[in-house]
Amino acid sequence: MKKITVLGSTGSIGVNTLDVVSRHPDKYTVKALTANTNVESLLVQCIKHKPEYAVMVDGDAAEKLEQALKNNAPDVTVLSGVDGLVKVAELDEVDYVMAAIVGAAGLLPTLAAAKKGKRVLLANKEALVMSGKLFMDTVEQNNAELLPIDSEHNAIFQCMPNDFGKDIEQQGVKKILLTASGGPFRTTAIEQLSMMTPEQACAHPNWVMGRKISVDSATMMNKGLEIIEACWLFHVQADFIQVVIHPQSVIHSMVQYNDGSVLAQLGNPDMRTPIAYGLAWPERIDAGVERLDLFDIAQLDFVEPDEKRFPCLRLAREAMQQGGTSSAILNAANEIAVNEFLNTRIRFTDIDRVIETVLENVTQHDASTLEIILDDDKLAREYAIHAVKDLAA
């Protein structure tokens, strides 16, 4: 019986994780659940899954949850803050940690799980985007298992040699083909993009996701962050990865080999597939996912991305190539810009402008310690707020 902590259990990845877990009560049990402020959803999850711990990042929300649990699940211990997240990520009795907290907030508990040698099911891009070398070194030094849960990286993982290690080119891998849906604005006239609303940006054609990730998909920053993540996961440079727009989201990514072979992982766009793969690896379990009907799909399309339409792709590649804390700066600026757009304080096309301004004006440093990374993250956020004010002036 494997015991699991789900970081970010009320988000889409967390909800899907609990769905898969509930299908296999003989294999998995929930040790801890966490959320930011969503008391109502976490309360329902606690009553159903009966974890030993529940963590609310927000202190006021933690007090509300504790009061609500007294009459419904009194055995659940409620913790709060980042310290609470870290504690449930590194509990000795926990085997697997699902890292599904969106944004930089997920870095510390995910790193804590790696330090304790857990199987880390990584659905949080920012852990690698912000601290790639530091995070990968921590995984290796503590014999942790790192399994990617993003559908694209999970697909690449499934298509790689069994022991790809750090020398995938020596094992015949020629290129990684990272697929992207293109988001809701794939065919929108470029001159109309400045008028797109948050509601339009969040209306993803294939996936049900949170608002921040949905906007990242619309700008294709999501794919830019995935390029950075793939570089660290598979020990390659950014130019080893080719982004391919595939509107149907049936092929989740591909790996091209020297002999001309291209291996692809296909499936319906349902996050329960990579979640189940990560939980059961190297075995496979039922995920509750509807089987793919190729006759129903009938057609698969592939388009090269236009970086004039999606400048965030270029910015992400440049940040990865520059190295150091550039990726952390990129991520921080993007989080601020997306939040400002969602709150209608800037236009959709201002997102990449804010990010580029921050990258040009915040000096990157060697990302050798967590303190340096977090300091540059803070500086980037502060500068991004100033950049937003300048746009609004």
Summary of the structure (lengths in Angstrom):
residues: 393
radius of gyration: 20.4
end to end distance: 57.9
largest distance: 63.1
contacts: 1409
relative contact order: 0.11
helix: 49%
strand: 15%
